């Protein structure tokens, strides 16, 4: 697992790739019980970052579309 702290944000694609790696280790039972909690915590942090980025993008698109419709 990459050593990245919560405060370090990664790109959406990087975050999703890391979540997928964590899930793959979990699903193939390659995750050590000693690191399970930290892996789950990291995945939760990454998912929260992705969710926030999606919500932000949705708001920005809505603003752009609202602005365009207002100018018609």
N, C-alpha and C positions, 0 to 999 in steps of 0.2 A: 504494500500500500504506500502511496506517495505520502510523505510527511508534509502535510499542509495544515496550517492552523485555520480555525474558523474565520479569522479576520482576513485571510488571504482569499480573495475571490478568483475563481477561474472562469474561463469562458463557459457558456452553456454547453457546448459540445464536449469540452473537457470534463465538466461536472457529470454529464450523462454517461460518458465513457467510464468514469471512475465508479459511478453507482452500478453500472452494468458489471464491472469487474468484481465489485463487492458481492453482488448477487450471484455471480457465477461461482465464486469461492464458496459462498453459503450453500448454493444448490448442489455443488459437487462434494460437499462436506470436507472441503479443504481449509475451512476456517477453524483455527484453534480456539478452544473454549476460553482460553486466557485473553484472546483478542476480540472475542465476539462482541462484547459491550462497546468497545471503542470503534469497531467497524460499523456497528449499527448506528452509533452516534454520528459518525462521519457521514454515513449515507443519508441520515436525517438532515444534517446540515446542508449537504449538497442538494437534496430535494427541495429544501426551503429556498435556497438560492435560485434554483431553476424556476420554482413557482413564482417568486418575486419578479424574475426577469420576464416571464410570460405575462404576468399581470401588467407590468410596466409597458411592455410592447403592445398589449391589447389597448391600454389607455392611450398610448401615442397614436396608434392606428385610428382609434375612434375620434381623437382630436383632429387628425388630418382629414378624415372623411367628413367630419362635421364642418370643418372649415371649407372644404370643397363644395359641400352641398349648400352652404350659406352664400357662396359666391355665384350660384347659378340663378 
